[in-house]
Amino acid sequence: MSMNYAMPLELGGVEAALNQMYLPPEAAELKQFLDLHIILPLCQEGLLDSYSADPQYLGDSQIPQAVAIQCGGKWDFKAKLVCWGPEFVPQEGLLEVREAPQVFQIRPPAPQLSVEKFLESFWLDYADWNDWAYALSERIEAENPGQYEHYNEIDAAYAGLLQAYCVADFNSSGASFDSISKHHPRTESIIAQAQSGDARLIYTRSLSIVEGTRLTSFYEYQLQQQAGVWRIVQLNYVNDEGKWGIL
């Protein structure tokens, strides 16, 4: 088990036994990442001004079954880290390239979808586009090396994906694809949410396994509801150095 401060020192916590709790290593790492690289920057931006972490115990265990984090301010921030027990669901990772669709077809998000269903729809469409684009590029390169016309088709499909899920004036960083999709419902899950009016900040964790190595990535989705439909305003990759737009 790993010792973790319920109230992080960086947010005013004290080095005292009453502020200490012991978590499984993965849960401790996740809480530390949330505290230092998601919540602390939001506090520094003036969006949050209060913090509480409530360890929840099951039976007579000394290890929290879950930790509920809540922050207030201009945004209402909530996260629940499930450490073990009946609510704990191990996160999967994509071990290999999926069978790519022969034709990429977008499933536009329906009105009145919850944030969770909207993101699941986006993750699945993004994964289908990524796998189709990767397979097409590999096939063209094998059959006609040095030919690049197919990238026009890939870029056009990507533009359609953004049109279906993003705000009209979305500023894209450009299409990029890989052997394993960055987003997929099997690998990505919501770890925290913040709300202010019709706007949401959604934080997710994605797991991939490449050549036996476990790779964890964190993302920030800035969402806005427009005419009953959620839209992506910005998608950022988050690490211990900051965040960058990637979509």
Solvent accessible surface area in square Angstrom, and as a share of the most:
residue,aa,sasa,rsa
1,M,139,0.62
2,S,37,0.24
3,M,79,0.35
4,N,17,0.09
5,Y,43,0.16
6,A,18,0.14
7,M,59,0.26
8,P,8,0.05
9,L,69,0.34
10,E,100,0.45
11,L,39,0.20
12,G,62,0.60
13,G,15,0.14
14,V,95,0.54
15,E,136,0.61
16,A,39,0.30
17,A,84,0.65
18,L,184,0.91
19,N,17,0.08
20,Q,65,0.29
21,M,9,0.04
22,Y,105,0.40
23,L,0,0.00
24,P,25,0.16
25,P,76,0.47
26,E,75,0.34
27,A,10,0.08
28,A,8,0.06
29,E,119,0.54
30,L,15,0.08
31,K,0,0.00
32,Q,101,0.45
33,F,27,0.11
34,L,0,0.00
35,D,4,0.02
36,L,40,0.20
37,H,50,0.22
38,I,5,0.03
39,I,0,0.00
40,L,34,0.17
41,P,43,0.27
42,L,6,0.03
43,C,32,0.19
44,Q,135,0.60
45,E,98,0.44
46,G,39,0.37
47,L,40,0.20
48,L,5,0.02
49,D,116,0.60
50,S,58,0.37
51,Y,25,0.09
52,S,61,0.39
53,A,21,0.16
54,D,78,0.41
55,P,39,0.25
56,Q,65,0.29
57,Y,107,0.41
58,L,82,0.41
59,G,77,0.74
60,D,134,0.70
61,S,33,0.21
62,Q,149,0.66
63,I,36,0.18
64,P,0,0.00
65,Q,13,0.06
66,A,0,0.00
67,V,0,0.00
68,A,29,0.23
69,I,3,0.01
70,Q,92,0.41
71,C,2,0.01
72,G,22,0.21
73,G,45,0.43
74,K,148,0.63
75,W,40,0.14
76,D,63,0.33
77,F,0,0.00
78,K,106,0.45
79,A,8,0.06
80,K,94,0.40
81,L,5,0.03
82,V,41,0.23
83,C,8,0.05
84,W,80,0.28
85,G,28,0.27
86,P,119,0.75
87,E,92,0.41
88,F,86,0.36
89,V,123,0.71
90,P,96,0.60
91,Q,37,0.16
92,E,95,0.43
93,G,8,0.08
94,L,4,0.02
95,L,123,0.61
96,E,131,0.59
97,V,71,0.41
98,R,64,0.23
99,E,165,0.74
100,A,20,0.15
101,P,40,0.25
102,Q,162,0.72
103,V,116,0.66
104,F,26,0.11
105,Q,139,0.62
106,I,42,0.21
107,R,107,0.39
108,P,99,0.62
109,P,16,0.10
110,A,52,0.41
111,P,87,0.55
112,Q,140,0.62
113,L,51,0.25
114,S,53,0.34
115,V,5,0.03
116,E,72,0.33
117,K,114,0.48
118,F,1,0.00
119,L,0,0.00
120,E,69,0.31
121,S,27,0.17
122,F,0,0.00
123,W,9,0.03
124,L,65,0.32
125,D,0,0.00
126,Y,4,0.02
127,A,0,0.00
128,D,20,0.10
129,W,0,0.00
130,N,2,0.01
131,D,5,0.02
132,W,21,0.07
133,A,0,0.00
134,Y,56,0.21
135,A,42,0.32
136,L,17,0.08
137,S,14,0.09
138,E,93,0.42
139,R,123,0.45
140,I,28,0.14
141,E,89,0.40
142,A,84,0.65
143,E,104,0.47
144,N,71,0.37
145,P,93,0.59
146,G,41,0.40
147,Q,83,0.37
148,Y,141,0.54
149,E,117,0.53
150,H,20,0.09
151,Y,82,0.31
152,N,108,0.55
153,E,96,0.43
154,I,1,0.01
155,D,74,0.38
156,A,67,0.52
157,A,21,0.16
158,Y,11,0.04
159,A,58,0.45
160,G,22,0.21
161,L,0,0.00
162,L,21,0.10
163,Q,147,0.65
164,A,17,0.13
165,Y,0,0.00
166,C,5,0.03
167,V,16,0.09
168,A,117,0.91
169,D,125,0.65
170,F,32,0.13
171,N,133,0.68
172,S,46,0.30
173,S,76,0.49
174,G,37,0.35
175,A,38,0.29
176,S,62,0.40
177,F,53,0.22
178,D,83,0.43
179,S,35,0.23
180,I,25,0.13
181,S,3,0.02
182,K,68,0.29
183,H,1,0.00
184,H,12,0.05
185,P,50,0.32
186,R,107,0.39
187,T,1,0.01
188,E,5,0.02
189,S,44,0.28
190,I,48,0.24
191,I,16,0.08
192,A,3,0.02
193,Q,49,0.22
194,A,1,0.00
195,Q,83,0.37
196,S,43,0.28
197,G,62,0.60
198,D,83,0.43
199,A,22,0.17
200,R,50,0.18
201,L,12,0.06
202,I,0,0.00
203,Y,4,0.02
204,T,0,0.00
205,R,37,0.14
206,S,5,0.03
207,L,4,0.02
208,S,20,0.13
209,I,44,0.22
210,V,58,0.33
211,E,174,0.78
212,G,72,0.69
213,T,75,0.43
214,R,126,0.46
215,L,84,0.42
216,T,60,0.35
217,S,28,0.18
218,F,23,0.10
219,Y,8,0.03
220,E,2,0.01
221,Y,0,0.00
222,Q,50,0.22
223,L,3,0.02
224,Q,60,0.27
225,Q,61,0.27
226,Q,82,0.37
227,A,110,0.85
228,G,16,0.16
229,V,19,0.11
230,W,16,0.06
231,R,58,0.21
232,I,0,0.00
233,V,59,0.34
234,Q,53,0.24
235,L,1,0.00
236,N,9,0.04
237,Y,71,0.27
238,V,7,0.04
239,N,39,0.20
240,D,99,0.51
241,E,141,0.63
242,G,32,0.31
243,K,83,0.35
244,W,119,0.42
245,G,36,0.34
246,I,41,0.21
247,L,6,0.03
